[in-house]
Amino acid sequence: MKSIDPNSTDTEQAAIRVLLAVADHLNSTAPTDVLEAHSLLVCISAEAYNAADRRYDGEGKKVSRAALEMSPEREPGSTRGAYARTIWQMLEEAGYEWLADSNEPMIPGIKGIPGPRTELAQAGA
């Protein structure tokens, strides 16, 4: 398995992180809506912009193009959630792995606000 290093500046690694962020966004924001081609382009560009410290020169453009080239074909009429699953499946089949909590916020919340995550407590985490 190829591990995704969140600190890597390699274009391929950065493009994969962008695709994972795109998949997370599509799966969490209106996942049952149809994914339009222009929405996918905007989402990839926005996530590359975020990954490049909100700059769109040099590395941001390169990463955006790499993520777009790497992204799976979008079937007309497919939903945002289905496309997110297609991205995850494509990366898994390509041999990439990432931690289940890789996309969790880096800044810890204040315990008890808004409340404990009961599903983690039940799992013994």
BAVEXTI-513430 format. One record per residue: residue number from 1; residue in one letter; y, z, x of N, C-alpha, C in turn. Coordinates in steps of 0.05 Angstrom, whole numbers, plus 32768, in hexadecimal, padded with zeros to 4 digits. Atoms other than C-alpha are relative to their C-alpha. Example, Ala and Ser with C-alpha at 12.3 -4.5 7.8 and 13.67 -1.06 7.14 Angstrom:
# residues 2
<rec i="1" aa="a" n_y="7FE8" n_z="8000" n_x="8012" ca_y="7FA6" ca_z="809C" ca_x="80F6" c_y="8018" c_z="8000" c_x="8012"/>
<rec i="2" aa="s" n_y="7FE8" n_z="7FFF" n_x="7FF0" ca_y="7FEB" ca_z="808F" ca_x="8111" c_y="8016" c_z="800E" c_x="7FF1"/>
# end
This chain:
# residues 125
<rec i="1" aa="m" n_y="7FE8" n_z="8000" n_x="8011" ca_y="8000" ca_z="8000" ca_x="8000" c_y="8019" c_z="8000" c_x="8011"/>
<rec i="2" aa="k" n_y="7FE6" n_z="8000" n_x="7FF2" ca_y="8047" ca_z="7FF2" ca_x="8016" c_y="8011" c_z="8014" c_x="7FF2"/>
<rec i="3" aa="s" n_y="7FEF" n_z="7FEC" n_x="800B" ca_y="8074" ca_z="802D" ca_x="800C" c_y="801D" c_z="7FF7" c_x="7FFF"/>
<rec i="4" aa="i" n_y="7FE4" n_z="8007" n_x="8002" ca_y="80BB" ca_z="8025" ca_x="7FF4" c_y="8011" c_z="8016" c_x="800C"/>
<rec i="5" aa="d" n_y="7FEF" n_z="7FEC" n_x="7FF2" ca_y="80EA" ca_z="8049" ca_x="8024" c_y="801C" c_z="8000" c_x="7FF4"/>
<rec i="6" aa="p" n_y="7FE5" n_z="8000" n_x="800D" ca_y="8129" ca_z="805E" ca_x="7FFE" c_y="8017" c_z="8000" c_x="8015"/>
<rec i="7" aa="n" n_y="7FEB" n_z="8000" n_x="7FEC" ca_y="814F" ca_z="8062" ca_x="8040" c_y="8001" c_z="7FE6" c_x="8011"/>
<rec i="8" aa="s" n_y="8002" n_z="8019" n_x="7FF0" ca_y="813C" ca_z="801C" ca_x="805A" c_y="8018" c_z="7FEE" c_x="7FF9"/>
<rec i="9" aa="t" n_y="7FEB" n_z="8013" n_x="8005" ca_y="8173" ca_z="7FE9" ca_x="8062" c_y="7FF5" c_z="7FE3" c_x="8000"/>
<rec i="10" aa="d" n_y="800D" n_z="801A" n_x="8001" ca_y="8140" ca_z="7FB0" ca_x="8064" c_y="8005" c_z="7FF3" c_x="7FE5"/>
<rec i="11" aa="t" n_y="7FF9" n_z="800E" n_x="8018" ca_y="8153" ca_z="7F7B" ca_x="8031" c_y="7FE9" c_z="8000" c_x="7FEB"/>
<rec i="12" aa="e" n_y="8017" n_z="8000" n_x="8013" ca_y="810D" ca_z="7F77" ca_x="8012" c_y="7FFD" c_z="801C" c_x="7FF3"/>
<rec i="13" aa="q" n_y="8002" n_z="7FE5" n_x="800B" ca_y="810A" ca_z="7FC3" ca_x="800A" c_y="8017" c_z="8005" c_x="7FED"/>
<rec i="14" aa="a" n_y="7FE9" n_z="7FFC" n_x="8012" ca_y="8150" ca_z="7FC4" ca_x="7FEC" c_y="7FFD" c_z="7FF0" c_x="7FE6"/>
<rec i="15" aa="a" n_y="8004" n_z="8011" n_x="8018" ca_y="813E" ca_z="7F8B" ca_x="7FBC" c_y="7FEB" c_z="800D" c_x="7FEE"/>
<rec i="16" aa="i" n_y="8014" n_z="7FF2" n_x="8010" ca_y="8101" ca_z="7FB2" ca_x="7FA5" c_y="800C" c_z="8018" c_x="7FF2"/>
<rec i="17" aa="r" n_y="7FF2" n_z="7FE9" n_x="800D" ca_y="812B" ca_z="7FF0" ca_x="7F99" c_y="8012" c_z="7FF7" c_x="7FE9"/>
<rec i="18" aa="v" n_y="7FF0" n_z="800B" n_x="8016" ca_y="815A" ca_z="7FC5" ca_x="7F70" c_y="7FEF" c_z="7FF9" c_x="7FE8"/>
<rec i="19" aa="l" n_y="8011" n_z="8007" n_x="8016" ca_y="8121" ca_z="7FA9" ca_x="7F47" c_y="7FF5" c_z="8019" c_x="7FF2"/>
<rec i="20" aa="l" n_y="8009" n_z="7FE7" n_x="800C" ca_y="8107" ca_z="7FF0" ca_x="7F3B" c_y="8016" c_z="800C" c_x="7FEE"/>
<rec i="21" aa="a" n_y="7FEA" n_z="7FF6" n_x="800F" ca_y="814C" ca_z="8005" ca_x="7F24" c_y="8005" c_z="7FEF" c_x="7FE7"/>
<rec i="22" aa="v" n_y="7FFD" n_z="8013" n_x="8016" ca_y="8150" ca_z="7FC7" ca_x="7EF7" c_y="7FEA" c_z="8007" c_x="7FEB"/>
<rec i="23" aa="a" n_y="8015" n_z="7FF9" n_x="8012" ca_y="810C" ca_z="7FD9" ca_x="7ED9" c_y="8005" c_z="801A" c_x="7FF1"/>
<rec i="24" aa="d" n_y="7FF9" n_z="7FE6" n_x="800C" ca_y="8121" ca_z="8021" ca_x="7ECD" c_y="8016" c_z="7FFC" c_x="7FEB"/>
<rec i="25" aa="h" n_y="7FEA" n_z="8004" n_x="8012" ca_y="8161" ca_z="800A" ca_x="7EAC" c_y="7FF7" c_z="7FF2" c_x="7FE6"/>
<rec i="26" aa="l" n_y="8009" n_z="8010" n_x="8017" ca_y="8140" ca_z="7FD6" ca_x="7E7F" c_y="7FED" c_z="8011" c_x="7FEF"/>
<rec i="27" aa="n" n_y="8014" n_z="7FEF" n_x="800F" ca_y="8109" ca_z="8008" ca_x="7E6B" c_y="800E" c_z="8017" c_x="7FF1"/>
<rec i="28" aa="s" n_y="7FF3" n_z="7FE9" n_x="800C" ca_y="813B" ca_z="803F" ca_x="7E5A" c_y="8017" c_z="7FF8" c_x="7FEE"/>
<rec i="29" aa="t" n_y="7FE9" n_z="8009" n_x="8010" ca_y="8173" ca_z="8016" ca_x="7E39" c_y="7FF7" c_z="7FE9" c_x="7FEE"/>
<rec i="30" aa="a" n_y="8008" n_z="8014" n_x="8015" ca_y="815F" ca_z="7FF1" ca_x="7DF9" c_y="7FE7" c_z="7FF1" c_x="8008"/>
<rec i="31" aa="p" n_y="8018" n_z="800E" n_x="7FF6" ca_y="8118" ca_z="7FE2" ca_x="7E11" c_y="7FF3" c_z="7FED" c_x="7FEC"/>
<rec i="32" aa="t" n_y="800C" n_z="8011" n_x="8014" ca_y="8105" ca_z="7FC0" ca_x="7DCF" c_y="8011" c_z="7FE7" c_x="7FFA"/>
<rec i="33" aa="d" n_y="7FEF" n_z="8018" n_x="8003" ca_y="813F" ca_z="7F8E" ca_x="7DD2" c_y="7FF6" c_z="7FE9" c_x="8011"/>
<rec i="34" aa="v" n_y="8008" n_z="8018" n_x="7FF1" ca_y="8132" ca_z="7F47" ca_x="7DEA" c_y="8012" c_z="7FFF" c_x="8019"/>
<rec i="35" aa="l" n_y="7FF2" n_z="8002" n_x="7FE7" ca_y="8145" ca_z="7F3E" ca_x="7E33" c_y="800B" c_z="7FE4" c_x="8003"/>
<rec i="36" aa="e" n_y="7FF2" n_z="801A" n_x="7FFC" ca_y="8178" ca_z="7F06" ca_x="7E3A" c_y="8002" c_z="7FFB" c_x="801E"/>
<rec i="37" aa="a" n_y="7FFE" n_z="8008" n_x="7FE3" ca_y="817C" ca_z="7EDF" ca_x="7E7C" c_y="8019" c_z="800B" c_x="800D"/>
<rec i="38" aa="h" n_y="7FE6" n_z="7FF7" n_x="7FF4" ca_y="81C5" ca_z="7EF1" ca_x="7E87" c_y="8000" c_z="801E" c_x="8004"/>
<rec i="39" aa="s" n_y="8002" n_z="7FE3" n_x="7FFD" ca_y="81B6" ca_z="7F3B" ca_x="7E7C" c_y="7FF0" c_z="8008" c_x="8019"/>
<rec i="40" aa="l" n_y="8010" n_z="7FFB" n_x="7FE8" ca_y="8181" ca_z="7F39" ca_x="7EB2" c_y="8010" c_z="7FFB" c_x="8019"/>
<rec i="41" aa="l" n_y="7FEF" n_z="8006" n_x="7FE8" ca_y="81B1" ca_z="7F18" ca_x="7EE3" c_y="8015" c_z="8015" c_x="8004"/>
<rec i="42" aa="v" n_y="7FEB" n_z="7FEB" n_x="7FFE" ca_y="81E7" ca_z="7F4B" ca_x="7ED4" c_y="7FF3" c_z="801A" c_x="800A"/>
<rec i="43" aa="c" n_y="800D" n_z="7FE7" n_x="7FF8" ca_y="81B6" ca_z="7F84" ca_x="7EDB" c_y="7FF8" c_z="8000" c_x="801D"/>
<rec i="44" aa="i" n_y="8008" n_z="8002" n_x="7FE4" ca_y="819B" ca_z="7F6C" ca_x="7F1E" c_y="8019" c_z="8002" c_x="8012"/>
<rec i="45" aa="s" n_y="7FE7" n_z="7FFF" n_x="7FF0" ca_y="81E2" ca_z="7F61" ca_x="7F38" c_y="800C" c_z="801C" c_x="8000"/>
<rec i="46" aa="a" n_y="7FF4" n_z="7FE5" n_x="8001" ca_y="81FA" ca_z="7FA5" ca_x="7F20" c_y="7FF0" c_z="8014" c_x="8010"/>
<rec i="47" aa="e" n_y="8010" n_z="7FEE" n_x="7FF0" ca_y="81BF" ca_z="7FCA" ca_x="7F3F" c_y="8003" c_z="7FFB" c_x="801E"/>
<rec i="48" aa="a" n_y="7FFC" n_z="8006" n_x="7FE4" ca_y="81C9" ca_z="7FA5" ca_x="7F81" c_y="801C" c_z="800A" c_x="8009"/>
<rec i="49" aa="y" n_y="7FE5" n_z="7FF6" n_x="7FFA" ca_y="8213" ca_z="7FB7" ca_x="7F7E" c_y="7FFF" c_z="801E" c_x="8004"/>
<rec i="50" aa="n" n_y="8003" n_z="7FE3" n_x="7FFD" ca_y="8201" ca_z="8000" ca_x="7F74" c_y="7FF1" c_z="8007" c_x="801A"/>
<rec i="51" aa="a" n_y="800F" n_z="7FFB" n_x="7FE7" ca_y="81CE" ca_z="7FFD" ca_x="7FAD" c_y="8010" c_z="7FFB" c_x="8019"/>
<rec i="52" aa="a" n_y="7FEF" n_z="8006" n_x="7FE9" ca_y="8203" ca_z="7FE1" ca_x="7FDB" c_y="8019" c_z="8010" c_x="8000"/>
<rec i="53" aa="d" n_y="7FE9" n_z="7FEE" n_x="8000" ca_y="8232" ca_z="801B" ca_x="7FD1" c_y="8018" c_z="7FF4" c_x="7FF1"/>
<rec i="54" aa="r" n_y="7FEC" n_z="800C" n_x="8012" ca_y="8257" ca_z="7FF6" ca_x="7F9A" c_y="8013" c_z="7FEC" c_x="800F"/>
<rec i="55" aa="r" n_y="7FF2" n_z="8016" n_x="7FF2" ca_y="826B" ca_z="7FBC" ca_x="7FC8" c_y="7FEF" c_z="7FE7" c_x="7FFB"/>
<rec i="56" aa="y" n_y="800E" n_z="8019" n_x="8005" ca_y="8259" ca_z="7F74" ca_x="7FBB" c_y="8006" c_z="7FEC" c_x="8015"/>
<rec i="57" aa="d" n_y="7FFC" n_z="8013" n_x="7FEA" ca_y="8263" ca_z="7F56" ca_x="7FFF" c_y="7FE8" c_z="8004" c_x="8013"/>
<rec i="58" aa="g" n_y="8015" n_z="7FFD" n_x="7FEC" ca_y="822F" ca_z="7F49" ca_x="8034" c_y="7FE5" c_z="8009" c_x="7FF5"/>
<rec i="59" aa="e" n_y="801B" n_z="7FF6" n_x="8007" ca_y="81F2" ca_z="7F74" ca_x="8027" c_y="7FFB" c_z="8000" c_x="7FE1"/>
<rec i="60" aa="g" n_y="8004" n_z="8000" n_x="801E" ca_y="81FD" ca_z="7F7A" ca_x="7FDB" c_y="7FF8" c_z="7FE5" c_x="7FF6"/>
<rec i="61" aa="k" n_y="8007" n_z="801B" n_x="8009" ca_y="81FC" ca_z="7F2F" ca_x="7FD1" c_y="7FE4" c_z="7FF8" c_x="8009"/>
<rec i="62" aa="k" n_y="801A" n_z="8007" n_x="7FF5" ca_y="81BF" ca_z="7F27" ca_x="7FFE" c_y="7FEA" c_z="800E" c_x="7FF0"/>
<rec i="63" aa="v" n_y="8014" n_z="7FF1" n_x="800E" ca_y="8199" ca_z="7F5E" ca_x="7FDA" c_y="7FFD" c_z="7FF6" c_x="7FE3"/>
<rec i="64" aa="s" n_y="8001" n_z="800A" n_x="801C" ca_y="81AC" ca_z="7F43" ca_x="7F95" c_y="7FF1" c_z="7FE6" c_x="7FFF"/>
<rec i="65" aa="r" n_y="800F" n_z="801A" n_x="8000" ca_y="8193" ca_z="7EFD" ca_x="7FA7" c_y="7FE2" c_z="8005" c_x="8006"/>
<rec i="66" aa="a" n_y="801C" n_z="7FFA" n_x="7FFA" ca_y="8153" ca_z="7F1A" ca_x="7FC5" c_y="7FF1" c_z="800B" c_x="7FE8"/>
<rec i="67" aa="a" n_y="800C" n_z="7FF4" n_x="8018" ca_y="8145" ca_z="7F43" ca_x="7F87" c_y="7FFC" c_z="7FEB" c_x="7FEA"/>
<rec i="68" aa="l" n_y="8003" n_z="8016" n_x="8014" ca_y="8152" ca_z="7F07" ca_x="7F5A" c_y="7FE9" c_z="7FEE" c_x="8007"/>
<rec i="69" aa="e" n_y="8016" n_z="8011" n_x="7FF8" ca_y="8123" ca_z="7EDC" ca_x="7F82" c_y="7FE5" c_z="800D" c_x="7FFD"/>
<rec i="70" aa="m" n_y="8019" n_z="7FF0" n_x="8001" ca_y="80EE" ca_z="7F13" ca_x="7F82" c_y="7FF8" c_z="8006" c_x="7FE3"/>
<rec i="71" aa="s" n_y="8006" n_z="7FF8" n_x="801B" ca_y="80F4" ca_z="7F21" ca_x="7F38" c_y="7FED" c_z="7FED" c_x="7FF1"/>
<rec i="72" aa="p" n_y="8013" n_z="8010" n_x="800E" ca_y="80BD" ca_z="7F09" ca_x="7F0A" c_y="800D" c_z="7FEE" c_x="7FEB"/>
<rec i="73" aa="e" n_y="7FF6" n_z="8012" n_x="8015" ca_y="80C7" ca_z="7ED0" ca_x="7ED8" c_y="8004" c_z="8010" c_x="7FE7"/>
<rec i="74" aa="r" n_y="7FFA" n_z="7FF3" n_x="801A" ca_y="80E6" ca_z="7EE7" ca_x="7E97" c_y="7FF6" c_z="7FED" c_x="7FEA"/>
<rec i="75" aa="e" n_y="800B" n_z="800F" n_x="8017" ca_y="80BF" ca_z="7ECF" ca_x="7E5B" c_y="8015" c_z="8001" c_x="7FEA"/>
<rec i="76" aa="p" n_y="7FED" n_z="8001" n_x="8016" ca_y="80EF" ca_z="7EB8" ca_x="7E24" c_y="7FF6" c_z="8012" c_x="7FE9"/>
<rec i="77" aa="g" n_y="8007" n_z="7FEF" n_x="8017" ca_y="80EF" ca_z="7EEC" ca_x="7DEC" c_y="7FF3" c_z="801B" c_x="8009"/>
<rec i="78" aa="s" n_y="800C" n_z="7FE7" n_x="7FF8" ca_y="80D2" ca_z="7F24" ca_x="7E17" c_y="8014" c_z="8017" c_x="7FFE"/>
<rec i="79" aa="t" n_y="7FEE" n_z="7FEA" n_x="8002" ca_y="80EF" ca_z="7F69" ca_x="7E0E" c_y="8007" c_z="800B" c_x="801B"/>
<rec i="80" aa="r" n_y="7FF7" n_z="7FF4" n_x="7FE7" ca_y="8114" ca_z="7F91" ca_x="7E42" c_y="7FEA" c_z="8013" c_x="800B"/>
<rec i="81" aa="g" n_y="8015" n_z="7FEE" n_x="7FF8" ca_y="80DC" ca_z="7FC5" ca_x="7E44" c_y="7FE8" c_z="7FF1" c_x="800B"/>
<rec i="82" aa="a" n_y="8017" n_z="8010" n_x="7FF6" ca_y="80A6" ca_z="7F8F" ca_x="7E4C" c_y="8007" c_z="7FF4" c_x="801B"/>
<rec i="83" aa="y" n_y="7FF8" n_z="800B" n_x="7FE6" ca_y="80CD" ca_z="7F70" ca_x="7E85" c_y="7FFF" c_z="8016" c_x="8016"/>
<rec i="84" aa="a" n_y="8002" n_z="7FEA" n_x="7FED" ca_y="80D3" ca_z="7FB4" ca_x="7EA7" c_y="7FE4" c_z="8005" c_x="8008"/>
<rec i="85" aa="r" n_y="801C" n_z="7FFD" n_x="7FF9" ca_y="8088" ca_z="7FBB" ca_x="7EA4" c_y="7FF6" c_z="7FE9" c_x="8011"/>
<rec i="86" aa="t" n_y="8007" n_z="8017" n_x="7FF0" ca_y="8081" ca_z="7F75" ca_x="7EC1" c_y="800A" c_z="8005" c_x="801D"/>
<rec i="87" aa="i" n_y="7FF6" n_z="7FFB" n_x="7FE5" ca_y="80AC" ca_z="7F8A" ca_x="7EFD" c_y="7FEE" c_z="8015" c_x="800D"/>
<rec i="88" aa="w" n_y="8011" n_z="7FEB" n_x="7FF4" ca_y="8083" ca_z="7FCA" ca_x="7F08" c_y="7FE5" c_z="7FF5" c_x="8008"/>
<rec i="89" aa="q" n_y="801A" n_z="800C" n_x="7FFB" ca_y="8042" ca_z="7FA3" ca_x="7F03" c_y="8001" c_z="7FED" c_x="8018"/>
<rec i="90" aa="m" n_y="7FFE" n_z="8012" n_x="7FE9" ca_y="805A" ca_z="7F6D" ca_x="7F33" c_y="8002" c_z="800F" c_x="801A"/>
<rec i="91" aa="l" n_y="7FFD" n_z="7FF1" n_x="7FE7" ca_y="806E" ca_z="7FA0" ca_x="7F67" c_y="7FE5" c_z="800F" c_x="8007"/>
<rec i="92" aa="e" n_y="801A" n_z="7FF3" n_x="7FFB" ca_y="802C" ca_z="7FC6" ca_x="7F5F" c_y="7FEC" c_z="7FEC" c_x="800B"/>
<rec i="93" aa="e" n_y="8013" n_z="8015" n_x="7FF7" ca_y="8004" ca_z="7F85" ca_x="7F67" c_y="8007" c_z="7FF6" c_x="801C"/>
<rec i="94" aa="a" n_y="7FF8" n_z="8008" n_x="7FE5" ca_y="802D" ca_z="7F74" ca_x="7FA5" c_y="7FFA" c_z="8016" c_x="8015"/>
<rec i="95" aa="g" n_y="8008" n_z="7FEB" n_x="7FED" ca_y="8015" ca_z="7FB6" ca_x="7FC3" c_y="8015" c_z="8015" c_x="8005"/>
<rec i="96" aa="y" n_y="7FEB" n_z="7FEC" n_x="7FFC" ca_y="8054" ca_z="7FE0" ca_x="7FBC" c_y="7FF9" c_z="8019" c_x="7FF0"/>
<rec i="97" aa="e" n_y="8004" n_z="7FE7" n_x="800E" ca_y="8051" ca_z="8029" ca_x="7FA9" c_y="8019" c_z="8010" c_x="8003"/>
<rec i="98" aa="w" n_y="7FE9" n_z="7FEE" n_x="7FFF" ca_y="8086" ca_z="805C" ca_x="7F9A" c_y="7FF9" c_z="801A" c_x="7FF2"/>
<rec i="99" aa="l" n_y="8006" n_z="7FE6" n_x="800C" ca_y="8086" ca_z="80A5" ca_x="7F86" c_y="8009" c_z="7FFF" c_x="7FE3"/>
<rec i="100" aa="a" n_y="7FFA" n_z="7FFF" n_x="801C" ca_y="8087" ca_z="80B3" ca_x="7F3C" c_y="801C" c_z="800A" c_x="7FFB"/>
<rec i="101" aa="d" n_y="7FE6" n_z="7FF5" n_x="8004" ca_y="80C7" ca_z="80DA" ca_x="7F45" c_y="8015" c_z="7FF2" c_x="8011"/>
<rec i="102" aa="s" n_y="7FED" n_z="800E" n_x="7FEE" ca_y="80E9" ca_z="80A7" ca_x="7F73" c_y="801A" c_z="7FFA" c_x="7FF2"/>
<rec i="103" aa="n" n_y="7FE7" n_z="8007" n_x="800E" ca_y="811C" ca_z="8096" ca_x="7F3D" c_y="800D" c_z="8018" c_x="7FF2"/>
<rec i="104" aa="e" n_y="7FF3" n_z="7FE8" n_x="800B" ca_y="812C" ca_z="80DE" ca_x="7F2A" c_y="801B" c_z="8004" c_x="800E"/>
<rec i="105" aa="p" n_y="7FE6" n_z="7FFB" n_x="7FF4" ca_y="8174" ca_z="80F3" ca_x="7F36" c_y="7FFD" c_z="8011" c_x="801A"/>
<rec i="106" aa="m" n_y="8001" n_z="7FF1" n_x="7FE6" ca_y="8180" ca_z="810C" ca_x="7F7D" c_y="800F" c_z="801A" c_x="7FFE"/>
<rec i="107" aa="i" n_y="7FF1" n_z="7FE7" n_x="8003" ca_y="81B1" ca_z="8142" ca_x="7F66" c_y="7FF2" c_z="8011" c_x="7FEC"/>
<rec i="108" aa="p" n_y="800F" n_z="7FEF" n_x="8013" ca_y="818B" ca_z="817C" ca_x="7F48" c_y="8012" c_z="800A" c_x="7FE9"/>
<rec i="109" aa="g" n_y="7FF1" n_z="7FF5" n_x="8016" ca_y="81A0" ca_z="8194" ca_x="7F04" c_y="8000" c_z="801E" c_x="8001"/>
<rec i="110" aa="i" n_y="7FFF" n_z="7FE3" n_x="8002" ca_y="81B1" ca_z="81DB" ca_x="7EF2" c_y="7FEA" c_z="8009" c_x="7FEE"/>
<rec i="111" aa="k" n_y="8017" n_z="7FF7" n_x="800F" ca_y="8173" ca_z="81FE" ca_x="7EDA" c_y="8008" c_z="800B" c_x="7FE5"/>
<rec i="112" aa="g" n_y="7FFA" n_z="7FF7" n_x="801B" ca_y="8174" ca_z="8208" ca_x="7E8F" c_y="8014" c_z="7FF0" c_x="7FF2"/>
<rec i="113" aa="i" n_y="7FEB" n_z="8011" n_x="800D" ca_y="81AA" ca_z="81D4" ca_x="7E82" c_y="7FF7" c_z="7FE3" c_x="8005"/>
<rec i="114" aa="p" n_y="8001" n_z="7FFA" n_x="801D" ca_y="8199" ca_z="81AE" ca_x="7E57" c_y="7FE7" c_z="800F" c_x="7FF8"/>
<rec i="115" aa="g" n_y="8019" n_z="7FF2" n_x="8007" ca_y="8155" ca_z="81CE" ca_x="7E5B" c_y="7FEA" c_z="7FF8" c_x="8013"/>
<rec i="116" aa="p" n_y="8016" n_z="8006" n_x="7FED" ca_y="8115" ca_z="81D0" ca_x="7E84" c_y="7FF0" c_z="7FE8" c_x="7FF6"/>
<rec i="117" aa="r" n_y="8010" n_z="8017" n_x="8007" ca_y="80EA" ca_z="8192" ca_x="7E85" c_y="7FE4" c_z="800B" c_x="7FFB"/>
<rec i="118" aa="t" n_y="8019" n_z="7FF4" n_x="8008" ca_y="80AF" ca_z="81AD" ca_x="7E5F" c_y="7FE8" c_z="7FF0" c_x="8008"/>
<rec i="119" aa="e" n_y="8017" n_z="8011" n_x="7FF9" ca_y="8082" ca_z="8172" ca_x="7E6F" c_y="7FF8" c_z="8006" c_x="801D"/>
<rec i="120" aa="l" n_y="8007" n_z="7FF9" n_x="7FE5" ca_y="8086" ca_z="8185" ca_x="7EB9" c_y="7FF4" c_z="801B" c_x="8002"/>
<rec i="121" aa="a" n_y="800A" n_z="7FE5" n_x="8000" ca_y="807A" ca_z="81CE" ca_x="7EAC" c_y="7FE3" c_z="8001" c_x="7FF7"/>
<rec i="122" aa="q" n_y="801B" n_z="8001" n_x="800B" ca_y="803C" ca_z="81BE" ca_x="7E84" c_y="7FEC" c_z="7FF3" c_x="8014"/>
<rec i="123" aa="a" n_y="8012" n_z="800D" n_x="7FED" ca_y="8021" ca_z="8191" ca_x="7EBB" c_y="7FFC" c_z="8010" c_x="8019"/>
<rec i="124" aa="g" n_y="8004" n_z="7FEF" n_x="7FE9" ca_y="8026" ca_z="81CA" ca_x="7EED" c_y="8012" c_z="7FF8" c_x="8017"/>
<rec i="125" aa="a" n_y="7FEE" n_z="8008" n_x="7FEA" ca_y="805E" ca_z="81AA" ca_x="7F15" c_y="8016" c_z="8015" c_x="8005"/>
# end
